[in-house]
Amino acid sequence: MKQITLFEHDRLTLTHQYMNQEKLDALLRFNEFHDNKYFEGIAKGIKIKQFVGIIQVEDLTIEILPKVDKNKEENLWREVLLQMLKTTGRLKVETIGAANVNRQNLNLLEIYFEIYLKELQFLIHSGLVKQYRKNTSNSTVLKGKLEFAGNLRHNLVHKERFYTTHQVYDTNHQLHQVLNEALYVVDQFTKGTRLSDACKRIKMNFPTVSRIQINEKVLNKVSLNRKTIAYTKALELARLILLNYSPDIKSGKEKMLALLFDMNILWEEYVLTMLKKTCRGSEIIVKGQASKKFWGTYRTIRPDIVLQKGAETIIIDTKWKKPKNSQPSIEDLRQMYTYARFWNTSKVMLLYPGEGTSSPFKSYHNNQIDGVEHQCKISFASVLDNQNKLDKMLGVKLLYNLLK
């Protein structure tokens, strides 16, 4: 398996030894299918945006890692990404064991594939759920509803048969059909890897079900009940795999599966999670994405994080970028002022990743509204600690920075 490791905002062109025009065209088609949100087209190549994760095109794996400073140590940022995904609940790595997670050549897709296979194995060993479904077919016994038109068409000669629609109680239902389609995708992308044998064993033990065409509408129709609640994790992973298996690429020459995460969202979720852990059991309430009406009926504004301590409210807005000369843009400052006005708070903070000089709270000019002086603070939070590990004390440091 060929592998290319990049960092966010890097460029990938045809000059790379593993790239060719077919693979570049597949990447561009995939990006176009997703409204060009992942890459920016450049001369004979692409420029990565703020997305990290992994893309697999046939025998080529493209790994995209986060980076907020000049340190381009791959293993370091690979570990940072895995830990951020684990902390925010996007990756439950405890189900596959620490030994595999700590492998330096770990493939992010392999992690999700292995978790999915483990979930299917658990369901098979626990006993797969049967459900009622309607089946229309020929039978020698009259049962259910006789389909007159179909009976005339199929049984004009064979009078001993009946073309009927009747209920069947078995494992060939929509839930298993969705899981089976995801299993087929995993099988395609694990050929020749350490997961190949495990995938084949599970395919042999999985019941034979009908193949179906998958799209988001079909996936949204799948619901769980009291009997199928154990399928929750497997269904979540199946959705993740199937929705990232581009249908545009699937029908073409190049098969592609991409698992990409927006670092703006991941950074926001990580900061929110760490603050919630720090404030657990205290008088401080931490909320994420609390919204208020802004204009008209449907226009709302939603700061990333809202902290409430008694009557005091503090707004935090996270930005996964490095501001020029450690100074925020005028757009960011205007955004924070809007939050301050609508939440009627004196303290708002812009939080950037990496090393930088944090400012004290500074007042906006001529902003005394209802006796509240709106102030904004620019702060930086290092993603790494002194040992070059993901900083587990981030929440404590942020809280101290806010309340000191």
N, C-alpha and C positions, 0 to 999 in steps of 0.2 A: 504494500500500500504506500503510495506517494503522499507526502505531507508538506504543506507550506504553512509556516507560522507567521502571522502578521499581528500588528497592533492597530487599534482604532486610528483612523485617519491616515493609515499607510496606503501606498499605491501598489497595485498588482498589474503588471503589463505582460505582453507576449514575450518580453525579453527573458522572463523566468523560464528555467529549464523544463519545468513541469507544465507550463501553460501552452495551450494551442488555441487556434481560432474556434474550434468546436466547443471547447470548455468556456471560453470567453463569451461566446454567443449564448450558451446555456445560462451563464450567470446574468447576462444582460436581460434575457427573456424572463428569468425568475424575478429580477429586480423590477422589470416593467409590470409583471403580473401583480406585484405588491406596491404599485404606485410609486416606484423609484425611491422608496424610503431607505433602503439599505446601502446603496452605492451611488456614486456619482460617476457618470461616464466620462472618461478622458481618452486621449489619443492612444489607441491600441491597448486599452486597459480600463481599469476601474479604480476609484478612490473610495476607501471604506469610510462610512460615516461613523456615528457614535454607537454602533452596534457591535456586540461581542458575542462569541459563541463558536459555532462550527458549521461548516458546509461540506457536504460530501457529494462530489460529482463523479460518478462511476468509480474509478480507482484512485481518485485524488481527494485528499482531505485538506480543507483550508481552515485553519484554526485562527481565530481573531481574539486577541487578548486585550484587556484594559490597560491603560497607562496614563498616569498624570504627571510623571516627571521624566527625566532623561534616562532613568534606569530601564534598560531593555532586557533584563534577565528573565527569560521565558518561564523557567520553573517557578520563580517568585510570583509572577502575575497570574500564572495558571492556578497556583494555590490560592491566591487572593480571590480570583473569580469563583472557584469552587466553594470557598468559605462564605463568600457573600451570598451565593445561591443557597447554600445550606442554612445560613442564618435567617434569610428571608422566607424560608419554607418552600422555595422553588425546586429544591433538590434534597430529597430525604436519603442521604448517603448511608445512614446507619443500616439500611436494609441490605447493603451489599458488603458491608464490612470495611474496616479501616485499611486493611492490607491493600485492597484494590484501589481505594481512593488516594492513597499516598504514592502510588506508582508515578514516576516522573513522566513517563510517556503516555499518561492517561488520556484517552479520547473521551470528550464530553458526551458524544453520542453513545459510546459504549456504556457509560454510566446509566443513562436513561434506558437504553435497550436492556441492560442487565436487570434494572429494577422492574421493568415491564415483564420480562420473562419470569422473574421471581414471583411477581403478583399472579401471573397466569398459573404457575406451578402450584401456588398456594390454593387457588380456586379449584384446580383439578383435583388436588388431594382432599380438599374439603367437600367436594361433591358439587358438580355444576347444576345450576338451577334449571328446572324445566318450566315452560310456560305454554299456555294455550295459544294456538294460532289457527288461522283458516287455511285449509288446503283444498285445492280444486284438482281432481284427478279422476282417472277411470278406476272403477272397482267392480268386483263381481258381487258385491253386497250393496244393497240400497241403504245408504245411511246419510243423514244430513239433508241438504237441499238439492233436488235434482235440477241441473242446469239444462233446460229443454233444448235451447239452441245448440249448445255444446254437445249434448247427447246425440242429436240428429247428425251433427257434423262428424263426430268421432265413432259413433256406434250404429251407423245405418246398416252395416252388415252383421256386426257382433251384437245380437239382441240380448245376449246373456250379461252384458256389461252395462254399467251405469256411470254417467259422467256427473259427479256430484261435488258440492262444496260442503265440507264438514270440518269439525274441529279436531285438531291433533295436539296431543300433549307431549312435547319433546324438547330437545335442546336446540333445535334449529329455529331460533328466534332472533330478533333484531339486535339485541344486546350482544349475543355471541357472534353474530355476523360482523358487527363493528370491531370487536376484539380480534376476530379472524383476519380482517383486512389489515389491521395494524400489524398482526403477526406476519403476514405476507411481506409487508414493507421491511420489517426487521430482518426477515430471512434474506431478502435481497442484499441488504447492506452489511450483513455479518458473515457473508461467505468468505472463507479463508481466515477468519479471526478466531479468537479464543471462545467466542460465543456461538460459533457455528454449530457445534455438536449439541449444546443445550437447546438451541432453537429448533433443531431437527427433532429432538426427543419430545419437546412440547407440542410440535406440530403433529407428531404421531399420536399423542395422547389427547389432543384436542378433538372434540367431536366434529364430524363432517357436517358442514353447514353451507347454505347457499351463498354464493358470491354476490355482492351488491355494489352499486356505484355509490361512492362516498362523496358527500359535500357537507358544508356547514349546516345546511337545512336538515339533512338526515341526522347529523350528530345532535342537533338541538332537540330532536324529537325523542331521543333516547332518555328515558327517565328511570329512576331507581325507586324501589319500594322497600318495605320492611324485609322481604325475602332476599332482595338483591343488594342490600346496603354494603355487603362485603366486596362488591364490585367497584366501589367508589374510586379507589386509587388506580385500579387497572383501567377504568374508563377515562379518568383524567389523563393518564399517560397515552392511551390510545388516541384521544382527541389531539394531544400535543403532537404525536407522531404523524397522524393523518393530515392535520391541517398544515403541517410544514412540509409535507410531501407534495411538491408543486404539481398540480394536474397538467399544467402546460408542459412541463418537462417530462412528466410520466408518459405522455403520448408520443414524445419525440425520441431521438436517438440517445440522448444523454439522460440518465436517471439521476435525480438530485433530491437530496433531503437536507434541509437547513434548520438549525436550531439557534436562533439569534435573540439576544436580549438587549433592550435599549438601556444603555448605562445611566441615562438620566433617571429612568424609573427605578432601576436597580439600586442606585445610590440613594434615592429618596426613601425606598423601602428599607434599606439597611440602616440609615440614620434613624428612621421612625422606630424600627425594631429595637435598636440599641437604647433609644431614649425611653421606650416603654419598659424595657427590662430594668433600667436604672431607676425609674420612678414608681415601679411596682411596690405597692404597700405604703406609698407616701401620700401627701396631700396634693400632689401635682397630678393633674389629669392630662394625658397626651392623646391627641386625636389626629388622624390623617385624613386629608382631603375633605375637610369640613367646608361646605359651600354656603354661599349667600346669593340671593338674587341681585343682579347687577343692572340689567336693563331689560325692560319688557318682561315677558312671561318665562322665556326659556334661557335667557342669557344669565349665566351665573359666574362667580369667581370662586376659585378654590385654592387657597394656599396649601403648600405641601404638608406642613405640620403646625398644629395649634396647641400651645401649652397654656393650661389654666391653673393658677395657684390662688385660690380664693377669688377675690375680685379682680386680680391682675391677669391679663392675657398677653401672651408673647407669641408672635408669628415667626416661623422659620420657613424660608424658601430655599431649597437646595438646588445647586447648579453644578452639573458635571462638566466643568470647563475651567480653564485657567484665564482669569481676567487679564487684559493687557495692562502691564505696569502695576499689577495688584489693585487696579481701580475698576469699580463696577461700571457697566454701561448705563447710559441715561435711561434706556428702556427698563433695565432691572430696577433702578431707583424709583422710577415712576410706578412700576408694578407694586413695589413695596409700600409706597405712599398710599396707593389705592387700598391695599390690605389694611393699613393702619387706620384709614378713615372709616372703612366699613366695619371693622371690628372694634373701633373706638379704643384703640390701644396706643400706649406711648412707646412700645418697644417692638421693633421688627428687625429681623436679622437675615442677611444674605449669607449662605454657607457654601463655600467653594472647597473642592478637595485639594490636598497637597500642602506643601509648605508655603507660608506667606505671612505677611504682617497684618494681624487683625487690628481693626480700628476700634476705638471706644464708641459708645452710642453718640451719634451726632444728630442735632435737630435739623429738620427741614426749615427753611426760612419762611417767616410769615404764615405759620401753620397752626396758630392757636385756635382750635375749633372746640367749642363747648368746654373750654378750660383744659383740654388735653394737648400736651406738646408731643407731637409725633417725632420719634427718633429712630434712626436706622443705624445698624451696626454691620460692618463687614468682617466676616470671620473665615478662617481657614481651618480645616480639620485634616490632619494627615491620615491617610488610609493605613499606613504602616506604622508599627511601633519601633522601638530602638533595636529590636532583634529582626527587623524586616519581615514581621508577621502582621497579619491583619489586626489592627488595633482593637482589642476587646474592651478597652476603657474609653472608647469614643463617647458613649453616652454620659459618663461621669464628667469627662473633660468639657463637653458641650454645656452641660448643666451648670458647672462651675463658671464657665465663661459667660453664661447668660445672667446668672443671679449674683455674681460677685459685686 
